[in-house]
Amino acid sequence: MQVAKNGVVSFKNMKEFYEFCDKRTNIVIEQARHKAAKDLFALLAPVSCTAIYEAYGFAEKRQEAFLDKLTEHLECIQDGVTTIDQYQDWCKEKNIKYFKVAEVHE
């Protein structure tokens, strides 16, 4: 790849062009994965903490332990170590309901 003074990028051949595109695409995907994990945590953490406080009375120490574990698992997703699908499969194997279907009122 060569960049001219006027900013025009040129490639020796199509292979070099595709390799450049693949590299840029992977960078963009990785950045999106990190942002999605941060956004997910920002949305999920306060709702989850409120729910476990209301359901079980979990105070500061248990809330902190919960957030530590939640952070650990979200970092695994962020780093590509695991996926949401794998967590869903695990929940199904353990017969853990991770969502409730809301009744629709018309």
Backbone as CSV, one residue per row, in Angstrom:
resi,resn,N_x,N_y,N_z,CA_x,CA_y,CA_z,C_x,C_y,C_z
1,MET,0.854,-1.177,0.000,0.000,0.000,0.000,0.898,1.238,0.000
2,GLN,0.504,2.194,-0.778,1.231,3.455,-0.821,0.237,4.595,-0.675
3,VAL,0.649,5.601,0.065,-0.178,6.793,0.240,0.543,7.962,-0.415
4,ALA,-0.116,8.565,-1.388,0.466,9.716,-2.084,0.333,10.964,-1.218
5,LYS,1.060,11.997,-1.572,1.011,13.253,-0.822,-0.386,13.853,-0.792
6,ASN,-1.149,13.598,-1.824,-2.514,14.138,-1.871,-3.512,13.263,-1.101
7,GLY,-3.007,12.201,-0.440,-3.868,11.358,0.383,-4.477,10.174,-0.338
8,VAL,-4.190,10.013,-1.610,-4.726,8.897,-2.378,-3.975,7.622,-2.012
9,VAL,-4.726,6.581,-1.709,-4.139,5.299,-1.336,-4.162,4.390,-2.559
10,SER,-3.035,3.748,-2.820,-2.991,2.802,-3.937,-2.417,1.473,-3.442
11,PHE,-2.858,0.411,-4.081,-2.445,-0.939,-3.700,-1.743,-1.598,-4.884
12,LYS,-0.824,-2.507,-4.592,-0.083,-3.206,-5.638,-0.980,-4.151,-6.423
13,ASN,-1.900,-4.777,-5.687,-2.794,-5.751,-6.320,-4.038,-5.925,-5.462
14,MET,-4.963,-6.744,-5.935,-6.220,-6.954,-5.202,-5.985,-7.680,-3.884
15,LYS,-5.015,-8.577,-3.847,-4.720,-9.291,-2.600,-4.342,-8.301,-1.501
16,GLU,-3.484,-7.355,-1.819,-3.078,-6.347,-0.840,-4.275,-5.506,-0.397
17,PHE,-5.140,-5.178,-1.342,-6.348,-4.416,-1.030,-7.245,-5.191,-0.071
18,TYR,-7.491,-6.487,-0.357,-8.348,-7.302,0.505,-7.746,-7.491,1.894
19,GLU,-6.435,-7.664,1.963,-5.781,-7.794,3.271,-5.942,-6.520,4.081
20,PHE,-5.796,-5.381,3.423,-5.995,-4.091,4.098,-7.432,-3.980,4.610
21,CYS,-8.402,-4.339,3.772,-9.818,-4.269,4.159,-10.121,-5.212,5.319
22,ASP,-9.577,-6.429,5.267,-9.792,-7.388,6.356,-9.246,-6.855,7.676
23,LYS,-8.048,-6.274,7.618,-7.429,-5.739,8.839,-8.276,-4.605,9.413
24,ARG,-8.700,-3.681,8.550,-9.531,-2.554,9.017,-10.866,-3.054,9.558
25,THR,-11.456,-4.033,8.883,-12.733,-4.585,9.327,-12.595,-5.211,10.706
26,ASN,-11.533,-5.969,10.914,-11.309,-6.601,12.220,-11.129,-5.564,13.320
27,ILE,-10.452,-4.469,13.013,-10.271,-3.395,13.994,-11.618,-2.785,14.358
28,VAL,-12.433,-2.513,13.361,-13.749,-1.916,13.594,-14.639,-2.871,14.395
29,ILE,-14.605,-4.154,14.068,-15.400,-5.145,14.804,-14.952,-5.212,16.255
30,GLU,-13.659,-5.211,16.486,-13.135,-5.267,17.856,-13.549,-4.034,18.652
31,GLN,-13.481,-2.869,18.027,-13.910,-1.642,18.703,-15.402,-1.702,19.028
32,ALA,-16.195,-2.215,18.111,-17.641,-2.330,18.341,-17.932,-3.320,19.470
33,ARG,-17.185,-4.417,19.530,-17.369,-5.414,20.591,-17.093,-4.787,21.962
34,HIS,-16.013,-4.012,22.065,-15.673,-3.365,23.334,-16.735,-2.335,23.736
35,LYS,-17.200,-1.559,22.772,-18.228,-0.563,23.072,-19.532,-1.234,23.485
36,ALA,-19.904,-2.292,22.802,-21.145,-2.996,23.137,-21.080,-3.571,24.551
37,ALA,-19.936,-4.125,24.934,-19.794,-4.682,26.279,-19.900,-3.587,27.332
38,LYS,-19.274,-2.445,27.079,-19.364,-1.326,28.028,-20.795,-0.812,28.131
39,ASP,-21.463,-0.688,26.992,-22.850,-0.219,26.985,-23.766,-1.214,27.694
40,LEU,-23.533,-2.504,27.446,-24.335,-3.536,28.091,-24.178,-3.464,29.604
41,PHE,-22.948,-3.311,30.068,-22.715,-3.219,31.507,-23.394,-1.988,32.096
42,ALA,-23.284,-0.866,31.403,-23.888,0.381,31.890,-25.406,0.251,32.013
43,LEU,-26.019,-0.520,31.136,-27.469,-0.720,31.195,-27.857,-1.817,32.184
44,LEU,-27.085,-2.889,32.178,-27.458,-4.073,32.951,-27.152,-3.963,34.440
45,ALA,-26.046,-3.360,34.794,-25.609,-3.337,36.193,-26.618,-2.679,37.133
46,PRO,-27.086,-1.454,36.879,-27.999,-0.841,37.843,-29.337,-1.572,37.958
47,VAL,-29.827,-2.080,36.846,-31.101,-2.813,36.873,-30.930,-4.120,37.643
48,SER,-29.822,-4.815,37.373,-29.563,-6.085,38.061,-29.375,-5.883,39.556
49,CYS,-28.624,-4.860,39.939,-28.401,-4.594,41.363,-29.703,-4.246,42.077
50,THR,-30.524,-3.471,41.426,-31.824,-3.134,42.008,-32.667,-4.388,42.192
51,ALA,-32.676,-5.249,41.173,-33.487,-6.467,41.230,-33.023,-7.407,42.337
52,ILE,-31.704,-7.623,42.461,-31.261,-8.561,43.502,-31.390,-7.943,44.896
53,TYR,-31.376,-6.638,44.987,-31.637,-6.003,46.283,-33.097,-6.204,46.675
54,GLU,-33.992,-5.936,45.722,-35.421,-6.065,46.019,-35.825,-7.520,46.262
55,ALA,-35.257,-8.455,45.502,-35.648,-9.862,45.623,-35.028,-10.536,46.845
56,TYR,-33.763,-10.224,47.137,-33.044,-10.957,48.168,-32.463,-10.087,49.268
57,GLY,-32.611,-8.784,49.158,-32.058,-7.891,50.155,-30.538,-7.822,50.134
58,PHE,-29.944,-8.119,48.992,-28.485,-8.083,48.891,-27.987,-6.674,49.152
59,ALA,-27.161,-6.550,50.169,-26.600,-5.246,50.531,-25.240,-5.060,49.852
60,GLU,-24.482,-4.118,50.360,-23.253,-3.665,49.696,-22.267,-4.794,49.380
61,LYS,-21.976,-5.672,50.345,-20.967,-6.715,50.151,-21.377,-7.689,49.048
62,ARG,-22.618,-8.144,49.073,-23.087,-9.070,48.040,-23.263,-8.373,46.693
63,GLN,-23.684,-7.106,46.732,-23.798,-6.341,45.487,-22.426,-6.228,44.819
64,GLU,-21.409,-5.951,45.628,-20.054,-5.815,45.099,-19.561,-7.134,44.509
65,ALA,-19.819,-8.239,45.204,-19.422,-9.557,44.687,-20.153,-9.860,43.376
66,PHE,-21.433,-9.516,43.330,-22.216,-9.718,42.112,-21.634,-8.895,40.964
67,LEU,-21.359,-7.616,41.211,-20.814,-6.751,40.163,-19.443,-7.227,39.697
68,ASP,-18.628,-7.745,40.613,-17.321,-8.281,40.227,-17.488,-9.451,39.253
69,LYS,-18.407,-10.359,39.562,-18.651,-11.511,38.691,-19.262,-11.077,37.365
70,LEU,-20.204,-10.149,37.411,-20.825,-9.652,36.190,-19.772,-9.005,35.295
71,THR,-18.896,-8.208,35.890,-17.818,-7.564,35.143,-16.906,-8.610,34.509
72,GLU,-16.577,-9.632,35.274,-15.704,-10.701,34.767,-16.328,-11.363,33.531
73,HIS,-17.609,-11.683,33.608,-18.280,-12.345,32.488,-18.431,-11.412,31.281
74,LEU,-18.722,-10.162,31.526,-18.843,-9.218,30.416,-17.493,-8.983,29.747
75,GLU,-16.419,-9.005,30.526,-15.083,-8.879,29.938,-14.763,-10.085,29.058
76,CYS,-15.248,-11.250,29.449,-15.056,-12.442,28.611,-15.752,-12.273,27.266
77,ILE,-16.945,-11.696,27.295,-17.658,-11.426,26.045,-16.899,-10.372,25.247
78,GLN,-16.498,-9.316,25.915,-15.788,-8.215,25.269,-14.499,-8.709,24.613
79,ASP,-13.781,-9.608,25.262,-12.509,-10.101,24.758,-12.669,-11.243,23.749
80,GLY,-13.913,-11.653,23.504,-14.152,-12.716,22.535,-13.895,-14.110,23.079
81,VAL,-13.748,-14.232,24.404,-13.505,-15.534,25.028,-14.766,-16.390,24.974
82,THR,-15.908,-15.753,25.114,-17.190,-16.446,25.082,-18.213,-15.552,24.394
83,THR,-19.409,-16.096,24.190,-20.463,-15.350,23.505,-21.748,-15.402,24.320
84,ILE,-22.662,-14.517,23.976,-23.985,-14.527,24.611,-24.667,-15.873,24.374
85,ASP,-24.520,-16.406,23.169,-25.133,-17.707,22.861,-24.636,-18.794,23.802
86,GLN,-23.349,-18.767,24.149,-22.813,-19.767,25.068,-23.421,-19.619,26.466
87,TYR,-23.642,-18.379,26.882,-24.290,-18.158,28.179,-25.742,-18.644,28.146
88,GLN,-26.428,-18.395,27.046,-27.811,-18.867,26.913,-27.862,-20.389,26.930
89,ASP,-26.932,-21.036,26.223,-26.873,-22.504,26.218,-26.616,-23.044,27.622
90,TRP,-25.706,-22.395,28.357,-25.400,-22.821,29.725,-26.650,-22.734,30.603
91,CYS,-27.377,-21.621,30.463,-28.603,-21.451,31.245,-29.621,-22.545,30.906
92,LYS,-29.755,-22.876,29.641,-30.685,-23.934,29.222,-30.265,-25.275,29.800
93,GLU,-28.958,-25.574,29.763,-28.449,-26.834,30.321,-28.730,-26.940,31.813
94,LYS,-28.632,-25.820,32.524,-28.851,-25.804,33.973,-30.317,-25.571,34.334
95,ASN,-31.166,-25.457,33.308,-32.588,-25.178,33.483,-32.819,-23.866,34.235
96,ILE,-32.012,-22.873,33.913,-32.127,-21.544,34.510,-32.882,-20.653,33.541
97,LYS,-33.964,-20.087,34.019,-34.731,-19.174,33.177,-34.075,-17.806,33.253
98,TYR,-33.580,-17.340,32.143,-32.899,-16.049,32.113,-33.790,-14.943,31.588
99,PHE,-35.033,-15.271,31.317,-36.010,-14.238,30.932,-37.406,-14.784,31.206
100,LYS,-38.334,-13.869,31.344,-39.739,-14.226,31.476,-40.475,-13.630,30.298
101,VAL,-41.402,-14.374,29.787,-42.214,-13.856,28.695,-43.353,-13.068,29.327
102,ALA,-43.405,-11.802,28.985,-44.430,-10.928,29.545,-45.777,-11.195,28.871
103,GLU,-46.807,-11.113,29.643,-48.143,-11.277,29.107,-48.529,-9.989,28.390
104,VAL,-49.043,-10.136,27.199,-49.408,-8.966,26.401,-50.880,-8.654,26.628
105,HIS,-51.142,-7.417,27.012,-52.517,-6.960,27.220,-52.907,-6.086,26.053
106,GLU,-54.035,-6.427,25.481,-54.511,-5.610,24.357,-55.653,-4.745,24.761
